[in-house]
């Protein structure tokens, strides 16, 4: 079972240099002492400068990753926070310059490793 992500998660763009800074849209549920993230928290999440936009399969142009553009795929099928699937360490995201989702942003660290969820 993969860990649920919290606001301290390290999420990188597919080029591995830009780091997303998620902002939870809920603060009632904490995981590992920090607000838990949901798949719908990800659209609009800024990616801090640093993306070199190296050639990546599926990249339509050489524009640096600046934001996550869609809800995360592969959220929890069992754990919901306010009715929305929890973001997991295995979830995948699309950035402004990389699609489809499998080539997008990935979770490098969930921010905590105590609370796990089913797929």
ABEGO torsion letter per residue (X at the ends): XBBBBBAABBBBBAAGABBBBBBBABAABBBGGBBBBBAAAABGBBBBBGBAGBBBBGBABBBBBABBABBBBGBBAABBBGGBBBBBAABBBBBAABOBAAABBBBABAGBAABBBBX
